């Protein structure tokens, strides 16, 4: 029997999926298990596999098959049509990155990364400005090329990588609404929390006990340890694929919540992967809908579910058992205040749920201007400092507290922060819908019963895979178009009303 | 500048090397780290990468490049000529395994493996005989095809996979010499050891302490932990490549030597990988000379070096520190007797240095007859039992103690046992040469100074890579053609003379 062009494409992408799964394990191994001196050989392995993936996606064979499958798309089912669209999207993203540009960007970002570290040590942005300018110039080229391929404006083409279907025209009003309201909310939140300060959590908590607590909490939330692991690495992350999920965290002896919150944040990522449509697991349409959606799932779990009184009431006996904490500091009310403290800081890594969005939106504004040419790299530090003062309420003392704090742009990561901002908005909009639709949600969470929550997410988010774009997915799930209002309502209720 | 066909081949094999390195880490992960339920997705990843390796080796492009490089081989240096020869050898082995045969063998071995386990449970060979017959028939086809490609007799073609260059005509007289002398040596060895029995080693030894002892011993022998790891798995093995070596062992609480000896055996494998010619590390000529040579290096370290009085004298303070053993059982002399005990058993896994060769040679004889057609699968159990009695001095009680004890043939592994027999011979011949050439070897080992030993191996064995075939390598290293006499001299001195 003749194999149709569409079926041949599925075979090609099945191979791609296997290579990407291998890449995921090799990256996990490099961060968690690999001997310190083996980075060179691992680099060769990763490069060979990535080259193979790129070659597969950009091969004339795949393009020919896509055209032929397109021509007879009438015979395809809905999921297959969506799969074919995602295949083409991945192909277009790869085609728009010719090897010459990849290689120039790799060199420029390698240089910029080194000088960024040095500039940060000296706390002076001018040291790295010309190197960042080079990366920005190449990223403008990349955005223009990508835009031509995808039929999008250059910056929208960058957005499409992490937030498929999200357009500046749609995001801009949302981000503006938030940027107007958030600064005053932070001040009000700080004033509210001064009225009922939290008691400090003191002690030293052995890693083995923190780990056991993480495992119990992850199991309760539905993490499948027969198809996943929890390990330690410098920065927490989730790697792997649906059938083999690798979560990491990082424990601090004096802060038992540092490792736990990171592990449960990552568990949100893992549960998303786990809930993807199983019958499409090795095809593009069966994979995650990109970074923005992924981040929405980790934030929803960590911020909305875990950092709540009902969840902490469920967690308390588990914590008592593993950590042995006792006294008023370990009461649920104090733990809740402790885990929802608001910090006014110029640094994003010090941010909390309320201030985080302001940090991210500041970066969204500036990077859009960098890509459009409205802002030049040499003027970044001044622009940052002015905006930080009005958005965060604190002026950085120097560039290390300002534009040098994150190296994402130096390494070429643009459209990354908009995906995080969008992820936050989506989390809070989904959460509002879940609270409306799931009966006695707080009671279930307090009892450690996450079945209704997980079922809602599976039906409305995880199981959709990459079948819809980000905005349609949110609208279908919540019955409302993407909006900033649920986020504002959620943050007001949590940080300005009942503390 | 135009890239020569030879240089293009190096690029292709560099890519192959990266894929194989990735495969090694994925296999290690599967045995050591992978969650229990993830075997299905790992299987897909391994299959995709193996298919890619096979496709690369059998591509018309590689064959065309080999022909063109061959045509201008005059311009190549010695190492390059040897590299080109190894490229062709790998290509020939791949070409001789067409996809249809791979797939038929995969199905037949999968069936035979299941029935083998069931037959072993029932302790009746007849249960699996027809399934083994199928594997044997396909392996005969494979041997014939491989022989045509390599210009060798069918069984020699199989030998070439694990023991490149070794021919039945050369091995046969050696194996016959051993088979004649070994049975009586075992009886004499048993009588000798009855004169001075060893005291038992009693106690329970926590895994953490056994592990710490292994690490210290491996470091002393030169294992580079900055480019390697020691982990635990059901069966010990070494995976990875020169820059990233993964050794595993398996600890028994009541037997502190089980895990240690396995770890040091694997360290022999690792040191071989480590000593391969660095400048050729990603080319065929820079890889190991196959299983026979690999096994020679692990046996040389475990049997000749480690299970010796000088090494145990060096190890004793380390063992006392980690395991806390005391009293006469822990004196060097008793430890030596304990670690060189001879066991008469029908089971290969119970074998020791003296009886091991007899077990392996028995399998060599039978599998050669199976492949040539002199023996049919249905008659295997009887043939095994008769030979076991004359070779091992014990008749198996049933088939589980006889031909069902190893499943290598059921899974299609032929020419594996000859490589082990050859590995043992090579180890002992190299050891004789080392003892002749390295001054005060026993003194150095007793002091924990392995530099002269490692330097000799690096120069004469490890650093040769795959430049010579097995027999030439041994002759160059020892000044003598491959022979069974050094093995007989070594075993006589160790087991029949001084106990």
Contacts between the chains, C-beta under 8 A, distances in Angstrom:
chain1	res1	chain2	res2	distance
A	14	B	44	7.9
A	15	B	48	5.4
A	17	B	44	7.9
A	18	B	44	4.9
A	18	B	45	4.8
A	18	B	47	7.3
A	18	B	48	3.4
A	18	B	49	7.5
A	19	B	45	7.8
A	19	B	48	6.2
A	19	B	49	7.6
A	21	B	41	6.1
A	21	B	44	7.3
A	21	B	45	5.0
A	22	B	22	5.9
A	22	B	26	6.0
A	22	B	45	4.5
A	22	B	48	7.4
A	22	B	49	6.3
A	25	B	25	7.4
A	25	B	26	6.1
A	25	B	29	5.8
A	25	B	45	7.5
A	26	B	22	6.0
A	26	B	25	6.1
A	26	B	26	7.8
A	29	B	25	5.9
A	29	B	29	6.5
A	33	B	33	6.9
A	33	B	229	7.0
A	34	B	244	6.7
A	35	B	225	6.7
A	35	B	226	5.7
A	35	B	227	5.1
A	35	B	228	5.6
A	35	B	229	5.9
A	35	B	244	6.3
A	36	B	226	5.3
A	37	B	224	7.4
A	37	B	226	4.1
A	37	B	227	4.4
A	37	B	243	7.4
A	38	B	227	5.6
A	38	B	243	5.3
A	38	B	244	3.7
A	40	B	243	6.3
A	41	B	21	6.1
A	41	B	241	6.2
A	41	B	242	7.8
A	41	B	243	3.7
A	41	B	244	5.3
A	42	B	244	6.8
A	44	B	14	7.9
A	44	B	17	7.9
A	44	B	18	4.9
A	44	B	21	7.3
A	44	B	282	7.5
A	45	B	18	4.9
A	45	B	19	7.8
A	45	B	21	5.0
A	45	B	22	4.5
A	45	B	25	7.5
A	47	B	18	7.3
A	48	B	15	5.4
A	48	B	18	3.4
A	48	B	19	6.3
A	48	B	22	7.5
A	49	B	18	7.5
A	49	B	19	7.6
A	49	B	22	6.3
A	52	B	52	7.1
A	224	B	37	7.4
A	225	B	35	6.7
A	226	B	35	5.7
A	226	B	36	5.2
A	226	B	37	4.1
A	227	B	35	5.1
A	227	B	37	4.4
A	227	B	38	5.6
A	228	B	35	5.6
A	229	B	33	7.0
A	229	B	35	5.9
A	241	B	41	6.2
A	242	B	41	7.7
A	243	B	37	7.4
A	243	B	38	5.3
A	243	B	40	6.3
A	243	B	41	3.7
A	244	B	34	6.7
A	244	B	35	6.3
A	244	B	38	3.8
A	244	B	41	5.3
A	244	B	42	6.9
A	282	B	44	7.4
